[in-house]
């Protein structure tokens, strides 16, 4: 499903459609896209304290905006998949996480 949505967003960037929210974001540029990613991230945090349906909705919004960001930056979804695949099965210790948290 994410692959399909990513492809639709990519197509929208290549072939703009009048009145499209996706094209509005691309037209406004990286700063607007980043602002939306930040807003949606905050909304996910708030929704997590409320109810599951609200959380599902907000995570969906965030996912869409993250995909728009990837397309804007010309980063293929496969790069994210490869990064996650590379992390699969790797163990980290609590100590490692504490070191990361200090940064």
Helices and strands as residue ranges (DSSP letters): H 2-14, H 21-28, H 30-48, H 52-72, H 77-87, H 94-102
